[in-house]
Amino acid sequence: MVAPGMAQFGTWQLKSRGRLFYNWPPDACEEALRFTSAGQLGGEPYDVVIVGAGVVGCGLAYRLSMYDLRVLLVDRLHDVGEGTSKANSALIHSGYDAKPGSLESELLHEAEADWPGLAARLKIPLDPVGGIMMAVTDEQERQLEANEKNAHANRVADVRILSADEIREREPNASSSVRGGLLVPGESLADPFMASIAFAEIALANGVDILLGAEIAGVELGQARHHLVTADGHRLPARRIVNAAGLGSRRLADGYGGGAFDINPRRGQFLLFDKSARPLVQHILLPVPTAHTKGVLVSPTIFGNLLAGPTAEDLPLDDPAATHTTVDGIRRVLEGGSRLVDGLARQPIIATYAGARCACSQGSYVIQYNDGAPGVVTLTGVRSTGLTTSISLARHLVDGMQKELGLELSPDTDALDARPESAWPGWWRRPFENGATDARADHGCAVCFCEFISEGEIRDALDSPLRPRTMDALKRRTRALTGRCQGFDCQVSLAEIVSGHTGIGIAQLTKNGPGSELVASGQAEVPA
Ligand SMILES: Cc1cc2nc3c(=O)[nH]c(=O)nc-3n(C[C@H](O)[C@H](O)[C@H](O)COP(=O)(O)OP(=O)(O)OC[C@H]3O[C@@H](n4cnc5c(N)ncnc54)[C@H](O)[C@@H]3O)c2cc1C
């Protein structure tokens, strides 16, 4: 195994200047990665502590890592991007349907220009397949012109109306009820997991410390420094705090007397279809939106599957069912998707999932500086477009912190702003493809047969800078466990590889952190 802090992929080495810790019990991970005391972070207060390592917090950490600052990114979950950021439609939006003049519209406009370069630098898979909004009733057809005008008001100039015949030419399986639609060329597919991972990897390389598995349960406010207090009593000193805790933002804000806002989870359920269903559609097929929701879309995924969803169901804050799927939700997704695509209901479903949007009564993208105390920033209501805007929002926040909080920004001349081409970059560049010269023998031993992932790629991912140590974290990096068997065939072999490579006992391996152990206690020994 490669020494902590140093990852080797093929010919590339990345020295992380930041430190990664898991706030886990003994034996749950290597001792070098385990957080046991705030002293491990050094005595000095951080210039900025970001609470929430979703795509928004990771994007901000990435942006701040370009400056000479001490930054800590902390999350209660056990990987980056493990909250709402892991369960969305995975689209990079053009902003055609935003409210013109809003901050969301501005951020989407900027992000659309940012994404191709960002994806290339950070190796985030992106596919500009384009979208088609489909009207399937006379009433919806009448709304197309207004939607086209709205798109142009958002500076999305290439949106135009299509006839039903033009849609059928592009989409042979479009519903026979289609009346017409809007071509939206700027909609793209992305790997939603890799966005958070890539941001965090660069941030870590540039010196940002990352602490996972640490819930912030309280805030002690002070004059020159504040302290964030974890649920198990560690005190983390901070000059400035950014509350990027998504659905946890209200509870966190209560801890520092943050201003008035109300949030609730708006659940979105999805159906994921087998790769055999992928040829059914060529574009992202979107319904005509309502005032409440963008509606159920049918879209290819960047991984080669087909996706339908989401629903939009408002639930009370802290509802434990906010990310559950339901019979009614599955039915509604199938009905909604079938209104756009003929034959959808006959396709094989391999997984269902649900994500919870952070819906805020006060609007989208609510940002309050010096909220409750000097140096505290509250960010909430990043509801439906945060994957897309993560990059432009980070820039907006850094500008705001400079102006409103007096954050001094001195560029770090050693900062990286790319993941190198020669890095083991993830599932999209396979060791046996394109004349790769860095393949090892274990890259020839398949372990996940649905996605055809090798033992070598699992080990490479385990050694990658963020040291994934749960099965879900490994899944998001390699695609193992995501195929049509959903781990039925390979989970045991994978666990053995992880255990052998890291030294973590099989009994301590978890799906997504302590409390989700793969085997019940006493069951870890496999009978001969
Ligand atoms: C159904 C659905 C479809 C969507 N589709 C798209 C799309 O196609 N394109 C797009 O751009 N956007 C989409 N979005 C929106 C996008 O997913 C979100 O805007 C984005 O993920 C929000 O990121 P975040 O970092 O703010 O929140 P999160 O990812 O939820 O991150 C917040 C983090 O804070 C942590 N946290 C909370 N409380 C605490 C605490 N007390 N201590 C420590 N950590 C804490 C949580 O564990 C979590 O990891 C969709 C969302 C949903 C739900």
The ligand as a MOL file (V3000), in Angstrom:
LIG
                    3D

  0  0  0     0  0            999 V3000
M  V30 BEGIN CTAB
M  V30 COUNTS 53 58 0 0 0
M  V30 BEGIN ATOM
M  V30 1 C -34.3640 14.9210 -6.9480 0
M  V30 2 C -33.2610 15.9090 -7.2220 0
M  V30 3 C -32.8520 16.1700 -8.5320 0
M  V30 4 C -31.8490 17.1180 -8.7680 0
M  V30 5 N -31.3380 17.2860 -10.0320 0
M  V30 6 C -30.3070 18.1440 -10.2460 0
M  V30 7 C -29.7080 18.2610 -11.5260 0
M  V30 8 O -30.0390 17.5340 -12.4600 0
M  V30 9 N -28.7350 19.1910 -11.6960 0
M  V30 10 C -28.3270 19.9990 -10.6840 0
M  V30 11 O -27.4810 20.8520 -10.9190 0
M  V30 12 N -28.8310 19.8720 -9.4370 0
M  V30 13 C -29.8000 18.9550 -9.1990 0
M  V30 14 N -30.3260 18.8050 -7.9480 0
M  V30 15 C -29.8600 19.6920 -6.8800 0
M  V30 16 C -28.5420 19.2880 -6.2970 0
M  V30 17 O -28.4720 17.9000 -6.0880 0
M  V30 18 C -28.3830 20.0420 -4.9830 0
M  V30 19 O -28.6190 21.4120 -5.2040 0
M  V30 20 C -26.9900 19.8700 -4.4070 0
M  V30 21 O -26.6620 18.5140 -4.3080 0
M  V30 22 C -26.9290 20.5210 -3.0460 0
M  V30 23 O -25.6380 20.3030 -2.5370 0
M  V30 24 P -25.2790 20.7100 -1.0620 0
M  V30 25 O -23.8290 20.5390 -0.9220 0
M  V30 26 O -25.8850 22.0500 -0.7730 0
M  V30 27 O -26.1140 19.7060 -0.1530 0
M  V30 28 P -25.7560 18.2450 0.3550 0
M  V30 29 O -25.2100 17.4040 -0.7150 0
M  V30 30 O -26.9590 17.7140 1.0500 0
M  V30 31 O -24.5880 18.5020 1.3910 0
M  V30 32 C -24.8180 18.9950 2.6880 0
M  V30 33 C -23.9350 18.2000 3.6060 0
M  V30 34 O -24.0110 18.7660 4.9050 0
M  V30 35 C -23.8370 17.7090 5.8300 0
M  V30 36 N -24.3200 18.1430 7.1310 0
M  V30 37 C -25.5880 18.5100 7.4550 0
M  V30 38 N -25.6480 18.8560 8.7460 0
M  V30 39 C -24.3970 18.6970 9.2620 0
M  V30 40 C -23.8350 18.8840 10.5410 0
M  V30 41 N -24.5590 19.3370 11.5800 0
M  V30 42 N -22.5280 18.6000 10.7410 0
M  V30 43 C -21.7650 18.1450 9.7060 0
M  V30 44 N -22.2670 17.9570 8.4570 0
M  V30 45 C -23.5530 18.2380 8.2350 0
M  V30 46 C -24.6280 16.5750 5.2200 0
M  V30 47 O -24.1990 15.3340 5.7340 0
M  V30 48 C -24.3610 16.7510 3.7450 0
M  V30 49 O -23.3180 15.9090 3.2850 0
M  V30 50 C -31.2970 17.8450 -7.6800 0
M  V30 51 C -31.6950 17.5530 -6.3770 0
M  V30 52 C -32.6310 16.5550 -6.1430 0
M  V30 53 C -32.9710 16.1820 -4.7520 0
M  V30 END ATOM
M  V30 BEGIN BOND
M  V30 1 1 1 2
M  V30 2 1 2 3
M  V30 3 2 2 52
M  V30 4 2 3 4
M  V30 5 1 4 5
M  V30 6 1 4 50
M  V30 7 2 5 6
M  V30 8 1 6 7
M  V30 9 1 6 13
M  V30 10 2 7 8
M  V30 11 1 7 9
M  V30 12 1 9 10
M  V30 13 2 10 11
M  V30 14 1 10 12
M  V30 15 2 12 13
M  V30 16 1 13 14
M  V30 17 1 14 15
M  V30 18 1 14 50
M  V30 19 1 15 16
M  V30 20 1 16 17
M  V30 21 1 16 18
M  V30 22 1 18 19
M  V30 23 1 18 20
M  V30 24 1 20 21
M  V30 25 1 20 22
M  V30 26 1 22 23
M  V30 27 1 23 24
M  V30 28 2 24 25
M  V30 29 1 24 26
M  V30 30 1 24 27
M  V30 31 1 27 28
M  V30 32 2 28 29
M  V30 33 1 28 30
M  V30 34 1 28 31
M  V30 35 1 31 32
M  V30 36 1 32 33
M  V30 37 1 33 34
M  V30 38 1 33 48
M  V30 39 1 34 35
M  V30 40 1 35 36
M  V30 41 1 35 46
M  V30 42 1 36 37
M  V30 43 1 36 45
M  V30 44 2 37 38
M  V30 45 1 38 39
M  V30 46 1 39 40
M  V30 47 2 39 45
M  V30 48 1 40 41
M  V30 49 2 40 42
M  V30 50 1 42 43
M  V30 51 2 43 44
M  V30 52 1 44 45
M  V30 53 1 46 47
M  V30 54 1 46 48
M  V30 55 1 48 49
M  V30 56 2 50 51
M  V30 57 1 51 52
M  V30 58 1 52 53
M  V30 END BOND
M  V30 END CTAB
M  END
